[in-house]
Amino acid sequence: MAVHFKAGGRKDVYLPKEYRKVVDVFNDKVVAENARQFTDDFQTPDTAIFELRGGEGDR
């Protein structure tokens, strides 16, 4: 999942469903576990890509 913010700061990111693990692809940092949302700090401007692992109903 990719997100882009024109203005940085601490932002809430809402996911389409609960995921076992959310990982920032650029730095391989786990940003959330067993979550439907998470909060992270973003630069101005900033684009981030997150890998969503183990979603409910995923095969």
Backbone bond lengths (Angstrom), bond angles and torsions (degrees), N, CA, C in turn:
res aa  C-N    CA-C-N  psi(-1)  N-CA   C-N-CA  omega(-1)  CA-C   N-CA-C  phi
1 M - - - 1.420 - - 1.525 106.93 -
2 A 1.312 116.74 135.73 1.462 121.03 178.28 1.528 109.60 -111.22
3 V 1.327 115.42 142.80 1.462 120.97 174.19 1.525 107.96 -131.90
4 H 1.327 115.77 150.22 1.461 120.99 176.88 1.521 107.80 -135.75
5 F 1.333 115.76 136.09 1.456 121.39 177.12 1.518 108.87 -125.90
6 K 1.334 115.78 127.46 1.463 121.13 176.46 1.531 109.53 -69.91
7 A 1.325 115.55 -42.64 1.467 121.78 177.75 1.523 108.48 -109.50
8 G 1.310 116.88 131.30 1.460 121.16 -177.95 1.517 112.67 -80.91
9 G 1.317 114.32 -169.89 1.458 121.28 -179.29 1.516 110.45 122.86
10 R 1.312 115.22 -170.92 1.462 121.18 179.31 1.530 107.83 -81.94
11 K 1.341 116.20 121.79 1.466 121.00 -174.61 1.524 110.84 -127.99
12 D 1.333 115.49 144.65 1.461 122.08 171.90 1.519 108.26 -88.85
13 V 1.333 116.53 134.75 1.460 122.67 177.55 1.521 107.15 -118.35
14 Y 1.333 116.97 123.77 1.460 122.58 -178.13 1.521 109.50 -102.44
15 L 1.326 115.96 131.98 1.463 122.63 -177.16 1.523 109.94 -98.62
16 P 1.341 118.05 155.84 1.469 120.62 -178.66 1.529 113.62 -69.02
17 K 1.334 117.30 -21.04 1.468 122.35 177.11 1.521 107.44 -161.47
18 E 1.323 117.85 178.21 1.463 120.77 179.55 1.526 110.77 -76.20
19 Y 1.327 115.38 135.73 1.463 121.78 177.14 1.519 109.59 -121.85
20 R 1.334 114.93 144.91 1.464 121.69 179.94 1.520 110.64 -64.80
21 K 1.343 116.08 -39.44 1.462 120.12 -177.77 1.527 109.40 -149.71
22 V 1.334 116.09 138.44 1.464 123.00 175.12 1.524 106.64 -120.05
23 V 1.350 116.02 122.55 1.464 121.28 -173.94 1.526 110.17 -121.27
24 D 1.342 116.60 130.73 1.463 122.35 173.23 1.529 107.38 -71.29
25 V 1.318 117.44 116.10 1.469 122.60 -173.97 1.531 111.98 -65.71
26 F 1.329 118.09 -34.57 1.462 120.74 -175.51 1.524 113.74 -70.10
27 N 1.347 117.59 -31.79 1.471 119.06 -178.28 1.528 113.65 -125.61
28 D 1.335 117.63 7.09 1.470 123.96 177.43 1.530 112.12 58.09
29 K 1.332 116.80 31.99 1.464 122.75 -179.95 1.530 109.78 -95.54
30 V 1.330 116.58 130.16 1.464 121.20 174.15 1.525 107.22 -75.23
31 V 1.331 116.46 120.71 1.463 120.11 -178.15 1.522 112.49 -102.71
32 A 1.353 117.17 -16.90 1.463 119.89 178.05 1.521 109.80 -161.51
33 E 1.330 115.21 152.67 1.459 121.70 175.10 1.519 108.47 -134.29
34 N 1.337 115.75 138.91 1.468 122.21 179.95 1.528 110.43 48.37
35 A 1.329 115.25 57.61 1.463 120.11 -171.40 1.520 112.45 -133.52
36 R 1.336 114.73 151.22 1.466 122.75 170.34 1.519 110.13 -105.54
37 Q 1.325 116.24 -8.61 1.466 121.92 177.23 1.518 108.21 -157.03
38 F 1.342 115.48 162.63 1.457 120.55 174.86 1.521 108.79 -154.22
39 T 1.317 115.39 164.90 1.459 122.59 178.91 1.521 108.04 -119.90
40 D 1.334 116.30 136.58 1.461 120.41 179.39 1.527 108.61 -146.22
41 D 1.323 116.16 163.03 1.464 122.18 177.93 1.524 109.72 -96.68
42 F 1.340 115.95 132.85 1.454 122.11 -177.64 1.524 109.92 -124.46
43 Q 1.335 115.98 149.98 1.461 122.95 177.47 1.530 109.42 -80.90
44 T 1.345 116.84 177.55 1.461 122.43 177.27 1.515 109.30 -116.66
45 P 1.306 120.33 116.48 1.463 128.86 -21.68 1.529 109.52 -74.13
46 D 1.330 116.56 171.78 1.465 119.74 -178.63 1.524 110.50 -151.46
47 T 1.319 114.45 142.43 1.460 122.44 171.92 1.519 106.91 -125.93
48 A 1.320 116.45 133.33 1.465 121.32 179.55 1.521 109.10 -131.38
49 I 1.320 115.36 148.10 1.464 121.38 176.19 1.522 107.58 -121.60
50 F 1.331 115.49 129.04 1.458 121.67 -178.46 1.522 109.97 -119.13
51 E 1.329 115.69 136.55 1.462 121.40 172.65 1.523 107.02 -90.79
52 L 1.333 115.72 126.96 1.460 121.87 -179.55 1.519 107.92 -101.38
53 R 1.325 117.07 113.57 1.464 122.01 -174.16 1.524 111.43 -110.78
54 G 1.332 114.69 137.16 1.461 120.53 171.00 1.506 115.09 66.52
55 G 1.321 116.34 48.87 1.452 119.56 178.02 1.513 111.99 -73.51
56 E 1.306 115.37 152.94 1.459 122.33 177.14 1.526 109.23 -57.29
57 G 1.309 117.52 126.50 1.452 121.65 179.61 1.513 114.81 84.71
58 D 1.343 118.56 -2.61 1.469 121.51 176.97 1.518 109.79 -71.82
59 R 1.305 115.98 151.94 1.464 120.09 178.22 1.488 111.00 -95.92
